[in-house]
Amino acid sequence: MGSLRFLKAPSSTPPEQILSTAGIQTPNPTYQSWILQDQNLAAALCSTIALAVLPYILHLESTCAIWASLELRFQSSNHSKVIQLKNELHHISMNSSTMTQHLTKIKSLVDQMASAGSNLDTEDVILYILNGLPPTYQSFKTSIRTMLHPISLDNLYTLLLSEEINIAMDAARITTPTDPNLALYSYRVRERRGRGRNSYKNSNAPRQTSTVICQICTKKGHSAPSCWHRTNLQYTPTPTPTNNTALAANSNQPFQDWYQDTGASSHITNSLDKMTTSHSYQGTDTITVGDGRSVSISHTGDGILPTPDRKIHLAKLLHLPNIRYNLISISQLTKDNNLYVVFYPHGYTFKDLKMHQTILAGPCHDRLYTVPATCNNSSNTALIATQHRSTLWHNRLGHHHNNMLTTISKNNPTLHIPLLTNACTNCKASKGTKLVFENSEHKQTIPLTLIHSDVWGPSPIKSVQGFRYYVIFVDDFSRFTWIFPMRNKSEVPNIFISFKAFIEKQLSTQIKCLRTDGGSEYLNNTLTSFLTTNYIHHQISCPYTPEQNGLAKRKHRHIGDTTRTLLSTSSVPYIHWPEATLTVVYLINRMPSNNTQKLSPYHLLFNKSPDYSLLRTFGCECYPLTPSHLRHKLQPKAISSIFLGYSESYKGFKCLNPKTNKIHFSRHVMFLEHSFLFKNNFASSPTVASDIPPSLLTPTSTQAPNSHTTSIPPSHNTPIISNSSRHSAQATIPSPIPYTSLNRTLPLFLFAIP
């Protein structure tokens, strides 16, 4: 109790000075003694503190301060620590540890709880100990729980150690009779079969012989607890010969062939000669075979199973010298070699997982599926004879599939038709077909990582501008499409160069791969050198294999189907097909689909939803506002025109005046979406060029009507980006533009930039 006063508040500290009888302040000897004892106690306290906690108290000057810091630091965590320790005690299990280790672990947890301020009753500790015991201690746990008087922990420890020894002795007695020559053991219960009616009745009589077998002496009629030899540790049961041995190794010669095993987890061999690479196994693992024996592993490595067409790899091959059979793990075989195995009642077949071609086939002997290791002269001759016979039947049946041969052999066993193990070259040459194109599950995760491209054309109708082709570029990530009308295929290299420079600047990323077909528009010096200089990988589809560039081909189909629908609905002449295709791509980029997770390509590429409020029906009648300086006060403010899509450069609509054959770009447009001028004014169907009115085929003057202002063609030098921030005050172009002067501006990025 003398030291506890140093842990109290500083108010218990004696004064540093006292007043003498003469009225003078003098040092207090009690204070000096107090300080000395306090420092000694603080040093003793610090010497017991862990190194991890010591830095937090070294700066403190008194024992009281040190104790207060420790109390504040550790007292708050005691409650959570007690809960954690109780949880560990609740889930503790002996498992493979010894009884001493199990009890020591429980005692350590109980002591930690006591140091944290929580004491356990003896009954609780006993409960935790019994709950952690394995099922072999079930009878012991029952006897402890049913005791009339409580047992102490010391007595429980003694009984547990004694019980552990008894259980170990019983386990040593109960040994399975081992025979090193035994390969497969089976036990069969023989049934007595009577003769006549009386014998049949007697067979159902209650008189029965005991089938209980002792696990110690292997004799019938009693169990292990009542065996006379259960206390004799030196007793060894005498092996009893039995006719139930299915396969016995009377000779020490191991089998060389391989046996397929669907239950084996690894390949096993009895010969190092079957391993291409091997190294000694240093572990302690063993392999348990069918008769219950544990066989040690000598070497591990890999092996090869030769077949007529290719080599089958045997990975993780284990060498067990004391085993007779070489086992092939079917699960490991199919996983490592990308094949599958088909088992028939009379044989088996190894087939390639993708090509479905037969790699190896063999018969079933004695209900075992055997794979020959090597063939000697006689077996080789038999194999050749079997192949000749199977080939003969294959030719007789008209070179039908091997499955047909198998079906006929199964339904007609007297024919003895073997499996066709070798491939028929005539079948491969005469029945060759295209391989199946599997759906590609891989999709890029970054824009412009992969660009698909293809050229469409020539168009049967040349447009007003002279276009007969168009090229598309499709982003694999977003499925966003860029389209460029062309007069000739040779324009593709220059278009791609301009497209790359502009789109990489806008999206702040680079094109990494271009996938095309092998057309001359892509395989030329200009484009090839440009791709090489910019480190862009060029993927080229195989000749006559358009499926490898299927994404671009399907995009052509989508564009073509929708373009024909727009032209048919609005009766717009075919010479306007470029405007229709540009409008179609504009709409496709804003349509959600299953390939884009129900989002539009525009949304995926620019991370914002498209604006559908500006969409209008293609080819409908519209009225763009005519600027005041291009008309007098008595003329109409708007002229009936035809809507031909959306401007490449201006934030407005493209309107065609059918009377003057001129294009107007304006944002001040009124639409009559149920009225189509071409359908109303031209009754003939625009199926051929002769059906198109001559006024739409002949270029008109570049001068605007009733105006002396010269028409202004669009710029061909710099691409104009249409977005919400630019052209905010744009109203109309000062003068209309002749339709024939509207050349393709490079690049046409209305369909790429919002």
C-alpha positions in Angstrom: 0.0 0.0 0.0 3.0 2.3 0.5 3.7 2.5 -3.3 0.0 3.1 -4.2 0.2 6.7 -2.9 2.6 7.5 -5.7 0.0 6.5 -8.2 -2.6 9.0 -6.9 -3.1 12.6 -7.9 -0.2 15.1 -7.5 -2.1 16.7 -4.5 -0.7 14.0 -2.3 2.9 15.2 -3.0 4.5 16.9 0.1 5.5 20.6 -0.3 8.9 21.4 -1.7 9.7 23.9 1.1 8.6 24.4 4.7 8.7 27.3 7.1 11.2 27.0 9.9 10.7 28.2 13.4 12.7 31.3 12.5 10.2 32.1 9.7 12.6 31.2 6.9 11.7 28.9 3.9 13.9 25.8 4.1 14.0 22.6 1.8 11.6 20.0 3.0 13.5 16.7 3.6 10.2 14.8 3.2 9.8 16.1 -0.3 13.4 15.1 -1.2 12.7 11.5 0.0 9.4 11.5 -1.9 11.1 12.5 -5.1 13.7 9.8 -4.7 11.1 7.1 -4.1 9.0 8.4 -7.0 11.9 8.3 -9.4 12.9 4.8 -8.3 9.3 3.6 -8.8 9.1 5.2 -12.2 12.3 3.5 -13.3 11.1 0.2 -12.1 7.8 0.8 -13.9 9.5 1.7 -17.2 11.7 -1.4 -17.0 8.6 -3.6 -17.3 7.0 -1.7 -20.2 7.1 -3.2 -23.7 9.4 -1.5 -26.2 6.4 -0.6 -28.4 4.8 1.4 -25.6 7.9 2.9 -24.0 8.2 5.9 -26.4 4.8 7.2 -25.2 5.9 7.5 -21.5 9.6 8.5 -21.6 8.8 12.2 -21.6 6.7 11.9 -18.4 8.4 13.0 -15.1 6.4 11.2 -12.3 5.0 7.8 -11.6 1.5 9.3 -11.3 1.7 10.7 -14.9 3.1 7.4 -16.3 0.4 5.4 -14.6 -2.4 7.8 -15.8 -1.1 7.5 -19.4 -1.0 3.7 -19.3 -4.4 3.6 -17.7 -5.9 5.9 -20.4 -4.2 3.9 -23.2 -5.1 0.3 -22.2 -8.2 0.5 -20.1 -10.4 1.5 -23.1 -9.3 -1.6 -25.1 -9.9 -4.2 -22.4 -13.5 -4.6 -23.2 -13.0 -5.4 -26.9 -10.0 -7.6 -26.1 -12.2 -9.7 -23.7 -14.8 -10.1 -26.4 -12.1 -11.3 -28.8 -10.7 -13.7 -26.4 -14.1 -15.2 -25.6 -14.7 -15.6 -29.3 -11.4 -17.5 -29.7 -12.3 -19.8 -26.8 -15.8 -20.4 -28.2 -14.3 -21.5 -31.6 -11.1 -23.3 -30.4 -10.6 -26.8 -31.7 -7.9 -29.4 -31.0 -7.7 -30.5 -34.7 -4.3 -32.2 -35.2 -2.5 -30.7 -32.2 -1.7 -32.8 -29.1 -3.6 -32.6 -25.9 -0.8 -30.7 -24.2 -0.8 -28.1 -26.9 -4.6 -27.9 -26.8 -4.7 -27.3 -23.0 -1.8 -24.9 -23.1 -3.5 -22.8 -25.7 -6.7 -22.6 -23.6 -4.8 -21.7 -20.5 -3.0 -18.9 -22.4 -6.4 -17.4 -23.5 -7.8 -17.7 -20.0 -4.7 -16.0 -18.5 -5.1 -13.1 -21.1 -8.7 -12.6 -20.1 -7.7 -12.5 -16.4 -5.1 -9.9 -17.1 -7.7 -7.9 -19.0 -9.9 -7.9 -15.9 -12.3 -10.7 -16.8 -12.2 -14.0 -14.8 -13.8 -17.2 -16.0 -15.4 -19.8 -13.8 -13.9 -23.3 -13.7 -17.1 -24.7 -15.2 -16.8 -22.3 -18.2 -13.1 -23.3 -18.8 -14.1 -27.0 -18.6 -16.9 -26.4 -21.2 -14.4 -24.7 -23.6 -12.0 -27.6 -23.2 -14.6 -30.3 -23.9 -16.1 -28.4 -26.9 -12.7 -28.3 -28.6 -12.2 -32.0 -28.4 -12.5 -34.1 -31.6 -15.3 -36.7 -32.1 -13.0 -39.5 -30.9 -13.4 -38.1 -27.3 -17.2 -38.3 -27.5 -17.5 -41.0 -24.8 -15.1 -39.1 -22.6 -17.0 -35.9 -22.9 -20.2 -37.7 -22.0 -18.8 -39.2 -18.9 -17.5 -35.8 -17.7 -20.8 -34.0 -18.3 -22.7 -36.7 -16.5 -20.6 -36.7 -13.3 -22.5 -36.0 -10.1 -19.8 -33.9 -8.5 -17.8 -31.2 -10.2 -14.3 -32.0 -11.3 -11.3 -29.7 -10.8 -9.1 -28.5 -13.7 -6.1 -30.4 -12.5 -8.0 -33.7 -12.4 -9.4 -33.0 -15.8 -5.9 -32.3 -17.3 -4.8 -35.7 -15.9 -7.8 -37.6 -17.3 -7.4 -35.9 -20.7 -3.7 -36.9 -21.0 -4.5 -40.4 -20.0 -7.4 -40.6 -22.5 -5.1 -39.4 -25.3 -2.8 -42.3 -24.7 -5.6 -44.8 -24.7 -7.0 -43.5 -28.0 -3.6 -43.7 -29.6 -3.2 -47.3 -28.4 -6.6 -48.2 -29.8 -5.7 -46.7 -33.1 -2.4 -48.6 -33.3 -4.4 -51.9 -32.7 -7.0 -51.2 -35.3 -4.8 -51.7 -38.4 -6.0 -52.6 -41.9 -4.4 -55.9 -43.1 -1.9 -54.9 -45.8 -0.6 -57.0 -48.6 2.1 -55.5 -50.8 1.0 -57.6 -53.7 -2.6 -56.5 -53.5 -3.8 -54.3 -56.4 -7.5 -54.3 -55.9 -9.6 -55.8 -53.1 -13.3 -56.2 -53.1 -15.6 -57.8 -50.6 -18.7 -59.5 -51.7 -21.5 -60.9 -49.6 -22.4 -64.3 -51.1 -26.1 -65.2 -51.1 -27.3 -68.8 -50.7 -29.5 -69.9 -53.4 -32.1 -72.6 -52.6 -33.3 -75.4 -54.8 -37.0 -75.8 -55.3 -39.9 -74.2 -53.4 -38.9 -75.4 -49.9 -35.4 -74.2 -50.3 -36.7 -70.8 -51.4 -38.7 -70.5 -48.2 -35.7 -71.5 -46.1 -33.6 -68.8 -47.8 -36.0 -66.2 -46.3 -35.9 -67.7 -42.8 -34.7 -65.5 -39.9 -31.6 -67.7 -39.4 -28.6 -65.6 -40.6 -24.9 -65.7 -40.0 -23.1 -62.8 -38.5 -21.3 -60.5 -41.0 -19.5 -58.4 -38.3 -15.8 -58.3 -38.9 -13.3 -57.4 -36.1 -11.0 -54.6 -37.1 -8.2 -56.0 -34.8 -8.0 -59.7 -35.7 -10.0 -59.5 -39.0 -12.2 -62.4 -37.8 -16.0 -62.6 -38.1 -18.5 -62.8 -35.2 -17.4 -60.0 -33.0 -16.3 -56.4 -33.0 -13.1 -54.6 -31.9 -14.3 -53.7 -28.3 -14.9 -57.3 -27.4 -11.8 -58.7 -29.2 -9.4 -60.8 -26.9 -6.4 -59.2 -28.6 -7.4 -55.6 -28.0 -4.9 -55.2 -25.1 -2.0 -56.9 -26.9 0.0 -54.3 -28.7 2.3 -56.9 -30.2 -0.5 -58.8 -31.9 -0.5 -58.9 -35.7 -3.4 -60.4 -37.5 -2.7 -63.2 -40.0 -3.7 -62.4 -43.6 -6.5 -64.8 -44.7 -6.5 -65.8 -48.3 -9.7 -64.9 -50.0 -11.2 -65.4 -53.4 -12.4 -61.8 -53.4 -9.1 -60.5 -54.7 -10.0 -59.2 -58.1 -6.4 -58.3 -59.3 -3.3 -59.5 -57.5 0.3 -58.7 -58.3 1.7 -62.2 -58.2 4.8 -61.0 -60.1 6.8 -57.8 -59.5 6.5 -56.8 -63.2 4.6 -53.4 -63.4 2.3 -52.6 -66.2 3.6 -50.3 -68.9 0.2 -49.1 -70.4 -1.7 -46.1 -69.2 -5.1 -46.5 -67.5 -7.6 -43.6 -67.6 -9.0 -42.6 -64.2 -11.7 -40.1 -63.7 -11.2 -40.1 -59.9 -7.5 -39.4 -59.9 -6.3 -35.8 -59.2 -2.9 -36.2 -60.7 -1.1 -38.4 -63.3 0.8 -41.3 -61.7 3.6 -43.5 -63.2 5.7 -46.3 -61.9 8.7 -45.6 -64.2 11.0 -42.7 -64.5 11.4 -43.4 -68.2 7.9 -42.0 -68.8 8.9 -38.6 -67.5 10.6 -36.0 -69.7 11.5 -33.8 -66.8 11.8 -34.9 -63.2 13.2 -33.9 -59.9 13.2 -35.5 -56.4 10.2 -34.8 -54.2 11.2 -33.5 -50.8 7.8 -33.2 -49.3 5.9 -35.6 -47.0 2.7 -36.0 -49.0 1.6 -39.5 -49.9 -0.9 -40.9 -52.3 -3.8 -43.1 -51.0 -4.6 -46.0 -53.4 -7.8 -48.1 -53.6 -6.9 -50.6 -50.9 -6.3 -47.9 -48.4 -2.5 -47.9 -48.5 -0.5 -44.7 -48.6 2.3 -44.7 -51.1 5.1 -42.2 -51.0 6.0 -39.9 -53.9 9.5 -40.3 -55.3 9.7 -37.8 -58.1 7.6 -35.1 -59.7 7.8 -33.7 -63.2 6.2 -33.8 -66.7 5.6 -36.4 -69.3 4.5 -36.8 -72.9 1.8 -39.1 -74.3 2.5 -39.5 -78.0 -0.4 -39.7 -80.4 -0.5 -39.9 -84.3 -1.4 -36.2 -84.7 0.2 -34.4 -81.8 1.8 -34.9 -78.4 -0.4 -34.9 -75.3 1.2 -33.1 -72.3 1.1 -34.8 -68.9 1.7 -32.0 -66.5 2.3 -32.6 -62.7 3.2 -36.2 -63.3 4.0 -38.1 -60.0 6.5 -41.0 -59.8 5.4 -43.8 -57.4 7.8 -46.8 -57.7 5.6 -49.1 -55.6 2.5 -48.8 -57.7 1.8 -51.2 -60.6 -0.4 -49.1 -62.8 0.2 -45.9 -64.8 -2.8 -43.7 -64.2 -4.0 -40.7 -66.3 -6.1 -38.1 -64.5 -8.9 -37.2 -66.9 -9.5 -33.9 -65.2 -5.9 -32.9 -65.4 -5.6 -34.2 -69.0 -8.5 -32.2 -70.4 -7.5 -29.1 -68.6 -3.9 -29.0 -69.8 -4.4 -30.1 -73.4 -7.7 -28.3 -74.3 -9.5 -31.6 -75.2 -12.4 -33.7 -74.1 -12.8 -37.4 -73.7 -15.9 -39.4 -75.0 -16.4 -42.8 -73.4 -18.3 -45.5 -75.2 -19.2 -49.0 -74.0 -16.6 -50.4 -76.4 -14.0 -47.7 -76.4 -13.0 -44.1 -76.0 -12.0 -41.0 -78.1 -9.9 -38.0 -77.4 -11.1 -34.9 -79.3 -9.9 -31.4 -79.7 -12.1 -28.9 -77.8 -12.3 -26.3 -80.6 -11.8 -28.3 -83.8 -13.7 -31.4 -82.5 -11.1 -33.5 -84.4 -10.2 -37.0 -83.1 -6.8 -37.0 -81.5 -6.7 -40.6 -80.2 -9.1 -43.5 -80.0 -8.9 -46.9 -78.4 -10.9 -49.9 -77.2 -12.1 -50.9 -73.8 -10.5 -54.1 -72.4 -11.8 -55.8 -69.3 -13.9 -52.8 -68.5 -10.8 -50.6 -68.4 -10.0 -47.8 -70.9 -6.3 -48.4 -71.7 -3.9 -46.1 -73.6 -1.0 -48.0 -75.0 2.4 -46.7 -73.9 4.6 -48.2 -76.7 3.9 -50.7 -79.5 6.1 -53.7 -80.2 6.2 -55.5 -83.5 3.2 -57.7 -82.8 1.1 -54.9 -81.3 2.1 -52.6 -84.1 1.0 -55.2 -86.7 -2.3 -55.6 -84.9 -2.8 -51.9 -84.8 -2.1 -51.5 -88.5 -4.6 -54.4 -89.2 -7.2 -52.7 -87.0 -6.7 -49.4 -88.9 -7.0 -51.1 -92.2 -10.2 -52.8 -91.2 -11.7 -49.5 -89.8 -10.7 -47.7 -93.0 -12.3 -50.4 -95.1 -15.6 -50.1 -93.3 -15.3 -46.3 -93.6 -15.0 -46.7 -97.4 -17.8 -49.2 -97.6 -20.2 -46.9 -95.8 -19.5 -44.0 -98.2 -17.1 -42.0 -96.1 -19.7 -41.2 -93.4 -18.8 -39.6 -90.1 -17.2 -41.7 -87.4 -20.3 -41.3 -85.3 -22.2 -43.2 -87.9 -19.6 -46.0 -87.8 -19.9 -46.2 -84.1 -23.7 -46.4 -84.2 -23.6 -49.2 -86.8 -21.0 -51.1 -84.8 -23.1 -50.8 -81.6 -26.3 -52.0 -83.3 -24.5 -54.8 -85.2 -21.9 -56.3 -82.8 -21.3 -59.3 -85.0 -19.6 -57.2 -87.6 -16.8 -56.3 -85.2 -16.3 -52.9 -86.7 -13.4 -51.1 -85.0 -13.2 -47.4 -84.4 -11.6 -45.2 -87.1 -8.5 -44.0 -85.4 -6.7 -42.4 -88.4 -8.1 -39.4 -90.3 -9.4 -39.8 -93.9 -7.6 -37.5 -96.2 -10.2 -37.8 -98.9 -12.9 -36.7 -96.4 -10.8 -33.7 -95.4 -10.2 -32.7 -99.1 -13.8 -33.2 -100.2 -15.8 -32.1 -97.2 -13.9 -29.1 -96.1 -16.0 -26.3 -94.7 -15.3 -23.0 -93.0 -14.6 -23.2 -89.3 -17.1 -21.8 -86.9 -16.6 -18.1 -86.0 -17.2 -17.8 -82.3 -18.6 -14.6 -80.9 -15.8 -12.3 -79.7 -16.2 -11.7 -75.9 -13.3 -9.3 -75.8 -14.0 -5.6 -76.0 -11.7 -2.6 -75.5 -12.1 -0.4 -72.4 -10.5 2.8 -73.7 -11.6 4.8 -76.7 -9.5 4.6 -79.9 -7.6 1.5 -78.7 -9.0 -0.3 -81.7 -10.5 1.2 -84.9 -12.5 -0.9 -87.4 -12.6 0.4 -91.0 -14.0 -0.6 -94.3 -15.0 1.0 -97.6 -18.4 0.8 -99.2 -19.1 1.2 -102.9 -19.2 1.9 -105.7 -22.7 3.3 -105.6 -24.8 2.7 -108.7 -25.8 6.4 -108.6 -23.1 9.1 -108.5 -24.1 11.9 -106.1 -24.3 15.6 -107.1 -20.9 16.1 -105.6 -19.5 13.1 -107.5 -19.3 10.8 -104.6 -19.5 7.0 -105.3 -17.8 5.6 -102.1 -17.7 6.2 -98.4 -15.3 5.0 -95.7 -16.2 4.4 -92.1 -14.2 4.2 -88.9 -15.8 2.5 -85.9 -14.4 2.7 -82.3 -14.4 -0.7 -80.7 -15.0 0.7 -77.2 -18.0 2.9 -77.9 -19.1 1.7 -81.3 -19.1 5.3 -82.4 -18.9 5.7 -86.2 -17.3 8.3 -88.4 -18.2 8.4 -92.1 -16.5 10.1 -95.0 -18.0 10.2 -98.6 -15.3 9.7 -101.3 -15.0 10.0 -105.1 -12.3 7.4 -105.3 -10.9 4.6 -103.0 -7.4 6.2 -103.2 -8.6 9.0 -100.9 -8.6 6.6 -97.9 -5.0 7.3 -96.7 -5.4 11.1 -96.7 -8.7 10.8 -94.9 -7.3 8.5 -92.2 -4.3 10.8 -91.7 -6.6 13.8 -91.2 -9.0 11.8 -89.1 -6.2 10.6 -86.7 -4.8 14.1 -86.2 -8.2 15.6 -85.4 -9.8 12.9 -83.3 -6.7 12.3 -81.1 -6.6 16.0 -80.4 -10.3 16.1 -79.4 -10.3 13.0 -77.2 -6.7 13.3 -75.8 -5.9 9.7 -76.6 -4.1 7.9 -79.4 -5.2 5.3 -81.9 -3.3 2.1 -81.2 -4.7 -0.4 -83.7 -6.4 -0.3 -87.1 -8.3 -3.4 -88.3 -9.2 -3.5 -92.0 -9.4 -5.9 -94.9 -6.6 -6.5 -97.4 -7.9 -4.0 -100.0 -5.4 -1.8 -102.0 -6.9 1.3 -100.4 -5.4 0.1 -97.1 -2.3 -1.8 -98.3 -0.4 1.0 -100.0 2.9 2.8 -99.3 1.3 6.0 -98.0 -0.9 4.4 -95.3 1.6 1.7 -94.4 4.4 4.1 -93.8 2.2 6.4 -91.9 1.0 3.6 -89.6 4.6 2.4 -89.1 5.8 6.0 -88.3 3.1 6.5 -85.7 3.4 3.0 -84.2 -0.1 2.0 -85.0 -0.6 -1.8 -85.3 -2.4 -2.8 -88.6 -4.6 -5.9 -88.3 -5.5 -7.3 -91.7 -8.2 -9.9 -92.2 -7.3 -13.1 -94.1 -8.2 -13.3 -97.9 -11.8 -14.1 -98.5 -12.6 -14.0 -94.8 -14.7 -10.9 -94.3 -16.0 -12.3 -91.0 -12.7 -11.2 -89.4 -13.7 -7.6 -90.1 -17.3 -8.4 -89.2 -18.0 -5.3 -87.0 -17.4 -2.9 -89.9 -19.3 -5.2 -92.3 -22.3 -5.3 -90.0 -22.1 -1.5 -89.7 -22.3 -1.2 -93.5 -25.5 -3.3 -93.4 -27.0 -1.2 -90.7 -26.2 2.0 -92.6 -27.4 0.6 -95.9 -30.7 -0.7 -94.5 -31.5 2.6 -92.8 -30.5 4.7 -95.8 -32.8 2.8 -98.1 -35.6 3.2 -95.6 -35.1 7.0 -95.4 -34.9 7.4 -99.1 -38.0 5.3 -99.6 -40.0 7.1 -97.0 -39.2 10.6 -98.2 -39.0 9.7 -102.0 -35.7 11.7 -102.0 -33.8 10.9 -105.3 -30.9 8.6 -105.1 -28.4 11.3 -106.0 -28.8 12.5 -102.4 -27.6 9.2 -100.9 -24.5 10.9 -99.2 -26.8 13.2 -97.2 -28.9 10.2 -96.3 -26.0 8.1 -95.1 -24.5 11.1 -93.1 -27.9 11.5 -91.4 -28.1 7.8 -90.7 -24.7 7.7 -89.0 -25.7 10.8 -87.0 -28.7 8.9 -85.7 -27.0 5.6 -85.2 -24.4 7.3 -83.0 -27.2 8.5 -80.7 -29.2 5.2 -80.5 -28.7 2.9 -77.5 -28.2 -0.8 -78.3 -27.5 -4.1 -76.5 -23.9 -4.0 -77.6 -23.4 -0.8 -75.7 -25.1 -1.7 -72.5 -28.3 0.2 -73.4 -26.3 3.4 -73.8 -25.7 5.3 -77.0 -22.2 5.4 -78.6 -22.3 9.2 -78.2 -22.9 8.7 -74.4 -20.0 6.3 -74.1 -17.6 8.4 -76.0 -18.4 11.8 -74.6 -19.9 10.8 -71.2 -23.1 12.7 -71.7 -26.5 12.0 -73.1 -27.3 13.2 -76.6 -30.0 15.9 -77.3 -32.9 14.3 -79.2 -34.9 17.5 -79.3 -33.2 18.7 -82.4 -34.0 15.6 -84.5 -36.3 16.1 -87.5 -37.6 13.7 -90.2 -35.3 13.3 -93.1 -36.6 14.6 -96.5 -39.6 16.5 -95.0 -40.7 20.0 -96.0 -39.1 22.8 -94.1 -39.1 26.6 -94.2 -35.7 28.2 -93.4 -35.9 31.9 -92.7 -34.5 34.1 -95.5 -32.3 37.0 -94.1 -33.8 40.4 -94.5 -31.0 41.7 -96.7 -31.7 38.9 -99.3 -35.4 39.9 -99.8 -37.5 43.0 -100.1 -40.4 43.7 -97.8 -43.0 42.2 -100.1 -41.3 38.8 -100.6 -42.0 35.8 -98.3 -39.8 35.5 -95.3 -39.3 31.7 -95.8 -39.1 29.5 -98.9 -40.3 25.9 -99.0 -37.3 23.6 -98.9 -36.3 20.0 -98.2 -34.6 19.0 -95.0 -31.4 17.0 -96.0 -29.8 16.5 -92.6 -27.6 18.3 -90.2 -24.7 20.6 -91.0 -21.1 19.4 -90.9 -19.8 22.8 -89.9 -22.7 24.9 -88.6 -25.0 24.4 -85.7 -28.0 24.3 -87.9 -30.0 22.4 -90.4 -29.2 21.6 -94.1 -32.1 22.7 -96.3 -32.3 22.2 -100.1 -34.3 24.7 -102.3 -35.7 22.5 -105.0 -36.3 25.5 -107.3 -32.8 26.9 -107.3 -31.0 23.7 -106.3 -29.1 25.5 -103.6 -28.3 24.6 -100.0 -29.3 26.8 -97.0 -27.8 26.4 -93.6 -30.0 27.9 -90.9 -31.1 27.4 -87.3 -34.3 29.4 -87.9 -36.2 26.6 -89.6 -39.9 25.6 -89.3 -40.7 21.9 -90.3 -43.7 20.2 -91.7 -42.6 16.6 -90.8 -45.7 15.0 -92.4 -45.1 16.6 -95.8 -42.6 15.4 -98.3 -42.1 17.7 -101.4 -40.4 15.0 -103.5 -43.3 12.6 -102.9 -45.9 15.3 -103.6 -44.3 17.0 -106.6 -42.7 14.0 -108.4 -45.0 11.0 -108.9 -42.5 8.9 -110.6 -40.4 6.6 -108.4 -36.7 7.6 -108.1 -35.3 4.3 -109.0 -33.0 5.2 -111.9 -31.1 8.4 -112.9 -33.6 9.2 -115.7 -36.4 9.6 -113.2 -34.6 12.4 -111.5 -35.7 15.9 -112.7 -33.1 17.6 -114.9 -33.2 20.7 -112.7 -31.7 18.6 -109.9 -28.9 17.2 -112.0 -27.8 20.5 -113.7 -25.6 22.9 -111.7 -27.2 26.3 -111.3 -25.6 29.8 -111.1 -23.6 30.7 -108.0 -25.6 34.0 -107.8 -28.4 34.2 -105.4 -31.8 35.3 -106.8 -32.6 39.0 -106.4 -29.2 39.5 -104.8 -25.8 40.7 -106.0 -24.0 38.9 -103.2 -21.7 36.1 -104.3 -22.2 32.7 -102.7 -19.8 31.7 -100.0 -18.5 28.1 -100.2 -17.5 26.4 -97.0 -13.9 26.4 -96.0 -11.7 23.5 -97.1 -8.7 24.2 -94.9 -9.7 23.8 -91.3 -12.3 21.5 -89.8 -15.0 23.3 -88.0 -16.2 21.9 -84.7 -19.9 22.3 -83.9 -20.5 22.6 -80.2 -22.7 24.5 -77.8 -20.1 27.1 -77.0 -19.3 28.0 -80.6 -21.8 29.6 -83.1 -24.0 30.5 -80.2 -25.1 33.7 -82.1 -25.1 32.0 -85.5 -28.4 32.6 -87.4 -28.1 32.0 -91.1 -25.5 32.0 -93.8 -25.6 35.4 -95.7 -26.3 33.7 -99.0 -27.3 30.2 -100.2 -24.6 27.9 -101.5 -24.9 26.1 -104.8 -25.4 22.4 -104.1 -22.7 21.3 -106.5 -20.1 23.4 -104.8 -20.6 21.6 -101.5 -17.4 19.4 -101.6 -16.5 17.1 -98.8 -14.6 19.0 -96.1 -12.0 17.0 -94.3 -12.8 15.9 -91.8 -16.5 15.7 -91.5 -16.7 15.8 -87.7 -20.2 16.8 -87.1 -20.8 13.2 -86.3 -17.9 13.0 -83.9 -18.0 16.2 -81.9 -21.0 17.3 -79.9 
